[in-house]
């Protein structure tokens, strides 16, 4: 199964080290492949360094693509993390 969603980055500093770590930890227990696309660049969302290299700032919109058996559950957890500003 493949799920696609666009999300807006709401936290003040964008996708910096703390949110990247939260995303990587959130994805540790999942089976699906997860990719983020921002400004025509697509990265593997399991990689903290790749997330940091996107340099997505506050109010940026990124596209999340989750593909695999637990895609819907994984997407729901990611959307919740973005909505909660990664606990900041």
C-alpha positions in Angstrom: 0.0 0.0 0.0 1.2 3.5 -0.8 0.0 6.6 1.1 0.8 10.2 0.1 0.3 13.4 2.2 1.4 17.0 2.2 2.3 18.5 5.6 3.3 22.0 6.7 6.3 22.4 9.1 4.9 24.3 12.1 7.8 24.4 14.5 9.9 27.6 14.7 13.2 26.2 13.6 12.0 23.9 10.8 13.4 20.4 10.3 16.5 20.7 12.5 18.3 18.0 14.5 15.6 17.4 17.2 12.7 16.8 14.8 15.0 14.7 12.6 15.8 12.5 15.5 12.1 12.3 16.5 11.2 11.2 13.0 14.1 8.6 12.8 13.0 7.1 16.2 9.3 7.1 15.2 10.3 5.1 12.0 12.5 2.5 13.8 9.6 0.2 14.6 7.9 0.4 11.2 8.3 -1.8 8.1 7.3 0.8 5.4 9.7 2.8 3.3 9.2 6.6 4.0 10.3 9.4 1.7 10.1 13.2 2.1 10.1 15.5 -0.9 10.9 19.2 -0.6 11.8 21.5 -3.5 12.2 18.6 -6.0 14.6 16.7 -3.7 13.4 13.4 -2.4 15.2 11.7 0.6 14.9 8.6 2.7 13.2 9.8 5.9 14.9 7.2 8.1 18.2 9.1 7.7 18.7 12.0 10.1 21.4 13.5 7.9 19.2 13.4 4.8 16.4 15.1 6.7 18.8 17.8 7.8 20.1 18.3 4.2 16.6 19.2 3.1 16.9 22.4 5.1 13.1 22.7 5.3 12.2 25.8 7.3 9.1 26.9 9.2 5.9 27.0 7.0 7.6 24.9 4.3 5.4 22.2 2.8 6.8 18.7 2.3 5.3 15.7 0.7 5.5 12.4 2.6 5.2 9.1 0.7 4.9 5.9 2.8 4.9 2.6 1.1 4.5 -0.8 2.8 2.2 -3.0 4.9 1.9 -0.5 7.7 1.7 2.6 5.6 -1.5 4.1 6.9 -0.4 3.7 10.6 3.0 5.1 9.9 1.6 8.0 8.0 -0.8 8.8 10.9 2.1 8.8 13.4 4.1 11.1 11.2 1.2 13.5 10.7 0.7 13.6 14.4 4.4 14.4 15.0 4.3 17.3 12.5 1.0 18.6 14.0 2.5 18.5 17.5 5.6 20.4 16.3 7.7 17.4 17.4 7.1 18.1 21.0 8.7 21.6 20.9 
